[in-house]
Amino acid sequence: MSLPHAILTALLEKPSSGLSLTRRFDRSIGYFWSATHQQIYRELGKLEQAGFIRALPSDQPSRGQKKEFEVLPAGRTELTRWASGEQDSKPIRDALLLRMRASAVVGRGGLDEELRRHLTQHRGQLAEYQEIEGRDFGAAAGPEDRLRRLVLRAGIGLETFWVQWLEEALAEVTDMDAADGAGAGDGSAG
């Protein structure tokens, strides 16, 4: 996925100013495709130059006013082309997994605290996704809502996986530390 396509998607859902778009982005698409506010504003300029979006006419003077953008037919065509194309899945690239592999070589010092920290984060994200599902998708109506709910369900499934895996990993590390005795957490290789 690319940021321009994420922005086109959000603008097709609702024409928005850059500020409004970044706020909406943080509450929806940003859960699975993050971008800074500066990146979003930069892409809005590129999309406008490419003829994919335009600023809506405004009764107010443009200086200092929020410009609202809408998707032009060329932008919809581009998004349709991209959405109907192929995209290979990406392999997992997670620093925690690499750190665990490194800990097998250099020792587990601090690993249990890091696993607990990640577990807390993933439990929090899972609870947030479940709250969104209960609030926004009680009874999915149209196809758009059904597809949006499927995206949310993917997030719920991934967070559920991480919570279960981190609980298992933490139990395993705790068991190894107990088996090693008091010296296991000092950073020595185990």
C-alpha positions as CSV (number, residue, x, y, z in Angstrom):
1,M,0.0,0.0,0.0
2,S,1.2,3.5,-0.6
3,L,0.4,6.7,1.2
4,P,-1.1,8.4,-2.0
5,H,-3.6,5.5,-2.3
6,A,-4.5,5.7,1.4
7,I,-5.2,9.5,1.0
8,L,-7.3,8.9,-2.1
9,T,-9.3,6.3,-0.2
10,A,-9.9,8.7,2.7
11,L,-10.8,11.6,0.4
12,L,-13.3,9.4,-1.5
13,E,-14.9,8.5,1.7
14,K,-15.3,12.2,2.6
15,P,-13.7,15.4,1.0
16,S,-11.5,17.0,3.7
17,S,-9.0,19.6,4.5
18,G,-5.5,18.5,5.3
19,L,-6.0,19.0,9.0
20,S,-9.3,17.1,9.0
21,L,-7.8,14.4,6.9
22,T,-4.8,13.9,9.2
23,R,-7.2,13.6,12.2
24,R,-9.4,11.1,10.4
25,F,-6.3,9.3,9.2
26,D,-5.1,8.9,12.8
27,R,-8.4,7.3,13.8
28,S,-8.8,4.9,10.9
29,I,-6.3,4.2,8.2
30,G,-3.4,5.1,10.5
31,Y,-4.1,1.9,12.5
32,F,-2.6,-0.1,9.7
33,W,-0.8,2.4,7.5
34,S,0.9,5.2,9.5
35,A,2.1,8.5,8.2
36,T,3.1,11.8,9.8
37,H,1.1,14.9,9.2
38,Q,3.9,16.4,7.2
39,Q,3.9,13.3,4.9
40,I,0.2,13.6,4.4
41,Y,0.4,17.3,3.5
42,R,3.3,16.7,1.1
43,E,1.3,13.9,-0.6
44,L,-1.7,16.2,-0.9
45,G,0.4,18.6,-2.9
46,K,1.7,15.8,-5.1
47,L,-1.8,14.4,-5.7
48,E,-3.0,17.8,-6.6
49,Q,-0.1,18.4,-9.1
50,A,-0.8,15.0,-10.6
51,G,-4.4,15.9,-11.3
52,F,-5.8,13.3,-8.9
53,I,-7.4,15.7,-6.4
54,R,-8.4,19.4,-6.4
55,A,-9.1,22.0,-3.7
56,L,-12.8,22.7,-3.5
57,P,-13.8,26.3,-4.3
58,S,-14.2,28.4,-1.2
59,D,-16.1,31.6,-0.5
60,Q,-13.3,32.6,1.9
61,P,-10.0,34.1,0.9
62,S,-7.5,31.2,0.5
63,R,-4.7,32.7,2.6
64,G,-4.8,31.1,6.1
65,Q,-8.0,29.2,5.3
66,K,-8.2,25.4,5.3
67,K,-8.5,24.0,1.8
68,E,-10.8,21.1,1.4
69,F,-9.9,18.5,-1.2
70,E,-11.9,16.1,-3.3
71,V,-10.9,13.3,-5.6
72,L,-11.1,13.9,-9.4
73,P,-12.0,11.2,-11.9
74,A,-8.3,10.6,-12.6
75,G,-7.7,10.0,-8.9
76,R,-10.6,7.5,-8.8
77,T,-9.3,5.7,-11.9
78,E,-5.8,5.5,-10.3
79,L,-7.2,4.2,-7.0
80,T,-9.4,1.6,-8.9
81,R,-6.3,0.5,-10.9
82,W,-4.3,0.1,-7.8
83,A,-7.0,-1.6,-5.7
84,S,-7.7,-4.2,-8.4
85,G,-4.1,-5.0,-9.0
86,E,-1.9,-7.6,-7.3
87,Q,0.2,-7.0,-4.2
88,D,2.4,-9.7,-2.6
89,S,2.2,-10.1,1.1
90,K,5.2,-8.7,3.0
91,P,7.2,-10.8,5.4
92,I,7.1,-9.9,9.1
93,R,9.7,-7.4,10.0
94,D,9.5,-6.8,13.8
95,A,12.3,-5.6,16.0
96,L,11.0,-7.5,19.0
97,L,11.4,-10.8,17.2
98,L,15.0,-9.9,16.2
99,R,15.7,-8.8,19.7
100,M,14.5,-12.2,21.0
101,R,16.8,-14.0,18.6
102,A,19.7,-11.8,19.7
103,S,18.8,-12.6,23.4
104,A,19.3,-16.2,22.6
105,V,23.0,-15.4,21.9
106,V,23.8,-12.6,24.3
107,G,21.5,-13.3,27.2
108,R,17.9,-12.5,28.3
109,G,18.6,-9.5,30.5
110,G,15.6,-7.2,30.4
111,L,13.7,-9.3,27.9
112,D,10.9,-10.1,30.3
113,E,10.3,-6.4,30.9
114,E,10.2,-5.7,27.2
115,L,7.7,-8.6,26.6
116,R,5.5,-7.2,29.4
117,R,5.6,-3.7,27.8
118,H,4.7,-5.1,24.4
119,L,1.9,-7.2,26.0
120,T,0.4,-4.1,27.6
121,Q,0.5,-2.2,24.3
122,H,-1.1,-5.1,22.3
123,R,-3.8,-5.6,25.0
124,G,-4.6,-1.9,24.8
125,Q,-4.8,-1.9,21.0
126,L,-7.0,-5.0,21.1
127,A,-9.3,-3.4,23.5
128,E,-9.5,-0.3,21.3
129,Y,-10.3,-2.3,18.2
130,Q,-13.0,-4.2,20.1
131,E,-14.5,-1.0,21.3
132,I,-14.5,0.4,17.8
133,E,-16.2,-2.8,16.5
134,G,-18.9,-2.6,19.2
135,R,-19.5,1.1,18.7
136,D,-19.4,1.3,14.9
137,F,-20.2,-2.1,13.5
138,G,-23.1,-3.5,15.6
139,A,-25.0,-4.4,12.5
140,A,-23.0,-3.9,9.3
141,A,-25.3,-2.4,6.6
142,G,-23.8,-1.8,3.2
143,P,-20.9,-3.4,1.4
144,E,-18.6,-0.6,2.4
145,D,-19.3,-1.2,6.1
146,R,-18.8,-4.9,5.6
147,L,-15.4,-4.4,4.0
148,R,-14.4,-1.8,6.7
149,R,-15.4,-4.3,9.4
150,L,-13.3,-7.0,7.7
151,V,-10.3,-4.7,7.9
152,L,-11.0,-4.1,11.6
153,R,-11.4,-7.8,12.1
154,A,-7.9,-8.3,10.6
155,G,-6.6,-5.9,13.2
156,I,-8.5,-7.7,16.0
157,G,-7.1,-11.0,14.8
158,L,-3.5,-9.7,14.7
159,E,-3.7,-8.2,18.1
160,T,-5.3,-11.4,19.5
161,F,-2.4,-13.3,18.0
162,W,0.2,-10.9,19.5
163,V,-1.4,-11.0,23.0
164,Q,-1.5,-14.8,23.0
165,W,2.0,-15.2,21.6
166,L,3.4,-12.6,24.1
167,E,1.8,-14.4,27.0
168,E,3.3,-17.6,25.8
169,A,6.7,-16.0,25.3
170,L,6.6,-14.3,28.7
171,A,5.7,-17.6,30.4
172,E,8.6,-19.3,28.6
173,V,11.2,-16.6,29.5
174,T,9.9,-16.6,33.1
175,D,10.3,-20.4,33.2
176,M,13.9,-20.2,31.8
177,D,14.8,-17.5,34.3
178,A,13.4,-19.7,37.2
179,A,15.4,-22.7,35.9
180,D,18.6,-20.7,35.6
181,G,18.2,-19.3,39.1
182,A,19.0,-15.8,40.2
183,G,21.8,-15.2,37.6
184,A,19.5,-15.5,34.5
185,G,18.5,-11.9,34.4
186,D,22.0,-10.5,34.6
187,G,22.6,-10.4,30.8
188,S,24.8,-13.6,30.7
189,A,24.2,-16.0,27.9
190,G,21.9,-18.8,29.0
